[in-house]
Each structure stands twice: as structure tokens, then as C-alpha cells.
Amino acid sequence: MLEEFKKFLIKGDMVDMAVGFVFGAAFATVVKSLVSNIIMPPVGMLMGGVDFSQLFFALDGKEYASMEALDKAGAPAIKYGLFINDIISFVILGFVMFMLIRAYNKLKDAPDADPTEKACTECAMEIPVAAKKCGYCGEIQ
């Protein structure tokens, strides 16, 4: 069983998947930083300077001046502002990922230059596109 487990771990697919997870985690950190530090501040400014992270509803019925005061008191609260921030971040992150994947797919699927050969309709051999007659079977194109 140990030998089988060793083979499973050493398989190329498993190593590739592990590298993908590590790279994915690092990439997620960069994208999260992009969203939090670059995209969210202008979004907050455009929305009238609202800082969603400070919106909460204290469940103990008391008033708290800030999230820090709430946390310091250890009071239970519904921190709906943080949830709104996370939703906005998720949508922006999804859009950024969509744009990156879209650009990647365009690069990956870039069409090649115009073909220089075509298949003969009679013998299926490759002949130049400009050929009027197949050099293999003599069929007129």
C-alpha cells in the first residue's frame, strides 16, 4: 500500500496539480491585493466615500462609535458592511479573472496564418492552395 501511495504522489498529474495549487494561491493573493488596494478605493470614492467595512448592527442593543469599539467590547454584531465589501470584491475579482482568462484564450486560440495547402477532393493528398490540378492523381481542382 505504501508503494502504491508513493507512485500516486510521484505521478506527473499529482505534481502538476500541486504546483497549480501553489501558483493559484500566490496568484489569488496578488489579485486580492489588486482588488483591495487598487480597485476598491476608487469604487468607495465613487460611492460617496462610504466605508462599508464600518457598517454593522450591534446585537446587544448598545451604540458603538466604530468597528474597533465594537470588537474591543466583544459585543456580538451583524457586520453587514464587511459582507457588502466581500460581495463587491467577489464581483470585481470575478470580472478581473474573466478578463484575464479571456485574454489568455485569445492568445492561446490565435488563428494561424492563411493555410498554404488544401486537401485534394479526389485523393485527399495535401496540395498548394493555388493548384489547379493535383500533382498526385491529376484531378482538376
N, C-alpha and C positions, 0 to 999 in steps of 0.2 A: 504494500500500500504506500509506503514511504517513497519507493522508487517511482511509482505511478504519479504521486503528488509532485515529485521533483520534475518529471517530464512535463507535467501540466504547467508548472511555473516557468519552465525554461522555453516552452513553446513560443514561437515568434509572435503569435497573436496576443498572448498574455503580456509580453514585454511591450509590444506596441500599445496595448490598452493602458498599461501603467504609465508609459511616457505621455500618452494622451491625457490621462487624468492629471498628472503633474503640470503639464503645459496648460491644460484647461483651467486649473486652479490659479496659476500665475496670470493667465490672460483675464480671468474673471476679476482678479484684484486690480488690474490695470483699467479694465472697463468700468468697474465700480468707482474707482478714483476719478475717471473721466466724468462719469455722471454726477458724482457728489461734489467734486471740486471745480469743474469747468461748466457743466450744463445747468445744474440746479441753481447756482447763484443768480444767473440772469433770468431764469424762469421765476424765481422768487421775486426778483425786482420787477419783472413784467406784471406780476400778480399783485402789485401794490406793496411790495416789501413784506408780505405776510411770511412769518416764520412758522410753518406748520408744526415743526418739532416742539413748539411750546404750547400747543393746544391739547388740553386734557380735561377730563371731568373727574373730580375727586369723589370717591365713593363714600367717604366718611362725613360728607356734608360741610366740611370746612373749606375756607378760601385759602389758596396758596398763590403767592406772587409769581412764582416761576416753577419750572420743572425741577430745578435744583432744590428748591424749598420743599417741594412735594417728596422728592426722593430722600432728602435729609430727614423728613418727618417719618418716612417709611409708610406713608399712607397708601392705601390701595386706590388705584385710579384706572380709568379707561383712557389710554394715551392715543386718542384717535388721530392726533396730529402726526405722530410717528407713522401710523398706519397710512395716512394720506401721502406722506413723504415716500414710504416704501412703494405704494401703488404708482406714484409718478415716476419714481426711479425704475420700477419694473417696466413701465411702458417705454420710457426713454431707452433703457437697456435693450429691450426687445427691438426697438427701432434701429439702434446702433448695430446690433447683431445682424438684423435683417439686411442693413446696408452693406456690412462687411461681407456677409455670405453672398449677397447679390453681386458685389464687385468681384469676389473670388470666382463665382460661377461664370461670370462674363470672361474672365481671364482664362479659366480652365476650358471653356467651351468655345473659345475664339475660333471662328471658321478659318480653315486653311485657305491658301491662295486658290484661285480658279484651277480646277483639275486640268492636267495636261494630257490625260489619257481617258479613253472610254472603252466599254466592252463592245466587241463586235456582236451584232444582232444574230449572226448565224453560228459562229464557233465559240463565242464568249471570251476570246483572247483580247488582251489589252492592246489597243491601237491608239495612235495620236488622235486628238480631238479633231484636228483639221483633215484627217484622212478621208478620202473619197471612196477608197477601195481597201478592203482588208488584205494585208500582206500575207496572211496565213491561209485563208480559204478563198480569197478572190471575191468575196461578197461585196457588192456595191452598197455603200453606206448612204 
